[in-house]
Amino acid sequence: MIRGKQNAELQLKKFEDSQDFSDRHEGWRYFIEKIDLKAGTDPAEATKHRQTELEGRESDALRDTKTPNFPTPDRQR
């Protein structure tokens, strides 16, 4: 984790510049996200925190999604 948006963007740019084109092309990219963890948080703990948040958002999205009501096909036609 890196403190400050400008510093994070600079570090990300440096990393991307050092990455092989094939890796970038295949989707091996990193991204900047705003989180409520402090800089220097253990990476494993940060990953666990992010996974828990992701599962919560997915659970909320599934609960909010309504299944469309389609009539069942009439098999006797």
N, C-alpha and C positions, 0 to 999 in steps of 0.2 A: 504494500500500500504506500502511496506517495501523497504527501500533503500538498495541497494547492493545485488548482486546475492547470495553470501554465506549466508548472514543473511536471505534472503528470503527462501533459501533451508533449512536452519536450522529450521526456523519457520514452514515451510511446513511439515518437518519430524516430529516435535513435535506434530503438529495437527493430522497428519495421525496416529501417534502412540496412540493418545488419542481416535481415532475414533473406533467405533465398527466394527468388521470384516464384519458384514452384510451390514453396510453402504458402506464400501469400495467395497464390492462385487456387490452391487446394482448400483455402479457408482457415488456415492456421493464423488467425488474427486475434489480437487482444482489443479490448475496448475500455473506455473510461466510464465509470458509473459512480454516482454519488451514493455513499453509504453512511451509516451512523457509527461505524467503528472508528477507533482512533488509529492514527498512523502508527505503524510498528506492531500492529496486532499479528499474532502468530498466523501464518498462512493457512494452516490446517483449521484453526478456529474460524478464520474469516470465510473459508470455503464452507464449513459446516453452517455458519450463520446465513450465508447466501443461499445454500440449498434449502434450509428451513424456510426462508422467505419465499423462495421460488415455489416450493410445495404449497405454501399458504395461498399464494396468488393463483396457482393452478386450481386448487380446491375451490376458491371463491369463484373463479371463472366457470368451472363445471357446474357449480351450484346455481349460478346466475343464468346459464344457458338453458333455454327452454327447447325441448324436443318438439319439432313440428308435428301436428296431428294430421297424419295422412290416413284416409280410409283404407281398410284392408282390401286387397284385390278380391273381386268376386270370381271364384274359381269355377262357377257353374255356367259361365257364358260360353 
